[in-house]
Amino acid sequence: MTEVRMPKPGDAITEAEITEFLVADGASVAEGDPLYSIATDKVEMDIEAPASGVVSWKVEAGGTYDVGALIAVIA
C-alpha cells in the first residue's frame, strides 16, 4: 500500500486545491500516470501516481489541503 500525499510545489506554498481527479475511485492506475490536478495561486499541475494499483481517494475534489495531507491510498 502506498500513501499519496499533497506535494509541495514551491517553497512558499503550504496548501493547494485539488481541482480534478484523473482516475476514478476504485480504478487501477499505473506508476507515472496522471492521478490528480492541483492549483495554487502560482501554479497548476498534474500529479503522477507514485505506484501502480487501485486508487482509494481520501479527500474530495474542489477541496484545499495542506502540504503533506493524505490524499489517497494506492493498494
N, C-alpha and C positions, 0 to 999 in steps of 0.2 A: 504494500500500500504506500502510495506517495501523496504527501500533503502538498497542495498548491496554495501558495501564499501570495498576498499582494506584493508585487515587486516595488522597488524604489527607483523610479525612472529618472530621478535627478536629485542632486544634493539637498536642495531646499524643499523638496516635496515630502509631505508627511501623510498625504492621503490621495486617493484617486477614485473617480466614479467608474463603475463597471457599466459601459454603455450597451454591450451586447454579448450574449453567449453565442459562440460559433459552433458549439457542439451541444446537443440536447442532453438533458439529464438522463442517465442510463444508457447513453450511446457509447460506442467504442471510439477511442482516439489513438493515433499513433504518435510516438515521441516526435516532437518537432512540428506537428500540425498546429495551425492556429486554433487556440482554445477559447479565448475571450478577448474583448476590446476594452481598453481603459482610456479615460480622458482626464487631464488636469488642466489648469489654466494655461499651461505652456506646451503641452504635448498630447497627441492622440496616438495610440499604438495598439497593435495586436500582440497578445502574449501567447507564446508557444507552449504546448504540452511538454512537461519535463519528463514524462514517462508514457508508456503505452498501457492501455487498459480501459476500464469502464469508468466514466465520469459520474460523480455524485456531487452536485452543487450544494454548497452550504450557505449561500447568500442569494440575494435577488438582484437581477439586472436593474439598473437605474439607481442603485444604492451607492453611497460613498463610504469607503472603508479605509482604515488606517493601513499604512505600510506594515507588512508582516501579518495582517489578518488572514485567517484561514478562509480561503475562497472555495476550495473543492478538494475532494479526495479522488485519486485515481487508483482503482484496485484491479 
